[in-house]
Amino acid sequence: MERYKQEFIEFMVDSCVLKFGDFTLKSGRRSPFFMNAGGYVTGSQLRRLGEYYARAIHDNYGLDFDVLFGPAYKGIPLAVATTMALSELYGREIRYCSNRKEVKDHGDTGILLGSSLKDGDRVVIIEDVTTSGKSIEETFPILRAQADVEIRGLIVSLNRMEKGKTDKSALEEIREKYGFEANAIVSMAEVVEYLYNREYKGNIYINDELKAAIDAYYKQYGA
């Protein structure tokens, strides 16, 4: 596993973004782990988060694209932080773009924030996590309505690796339905591999008991 992935797993734990225990998700599923990207709240956290996304984008899609699109609302700071990181790490000036929930009819009008989109733009979409693919259902027509763009792919922070609307994961469903790649900085399998029975800052976050609970969860909901 690449070192930046290991660091990102530690970063999620340190930021209390990735938690372990007993959680009831919006879907009603009871999960032994929970991820909330809203836990990244400081400048240093957002700077580091942008760097991890930038490295994952570089590894999965290269740097030959024009726009990083972050769907409202959580995707907005992700797109801003990551375009800054792409500039600092790789010297690549990528434009950021996001949508509004409501169309603005005065001042900076329209449905988009940041850069406008133009025909031929190559776009990477950035999100925190995708469980059902609902946000892409909303985002895809917005992008297509603005210009004739090429969507290079989607990048999220964590691949939960569980069933979406079918027996396949949400990322696999997105690949099949929309025809572009969907990848994550890390997968839950990589998280388990790295943290299982590993002491980190005096704690073992995934011990035998929690590992058994995660295995049972994936036996029921795993893609």
Salt bridges, closest charged atoms under 4 A:
GLU2 OE1 - LYS5 NZ 3.73
GLU7 OE2 - ARG3 NE 3.51
ASP14 OD2 - LYS201 NZ 3.29
ASP22 OD2 - ARG30 NH2 2.27
GLU51 OE2 - ARG47 NH1 3.29
ASP59 OD1 - HIS58 ND1 3.40
ASP64 OD1 - ARG122 NH1 2.63
ASP66 OD1 - ARG122 NH2 2.91
ASP105 OD1 - HIS106 ND1 3.13
ASP108 OD2 - ARG100 NH2 3.58
ASP121 OD2 - ARG95 NH2 2.84
ASP121 OD1 - LYS118 NZ 3.45
ASP128 OD2 - LYS74 NZ 3.72
GLU137 OE2 - LYS165 NZ 2.36
GLU137 OE2 - LYS177 NZ 3.89
GLU150 OE2 - ARG152 NE 2.75
GLU162 OE2 - ARG29 NH1 2.64
GLU162 OE1 - ARG160 NE 2.72
ASP167 OD1 - LYS163 NZ 3.78
GLU176 OE2 - LYS168 NZ 2.33
GLU181 OE1 - ARG175 NE 3.47
GLU190 OE2 - LYS5 NZ 3.13
ASP215 OD2 - LYS211 NZ 3.01
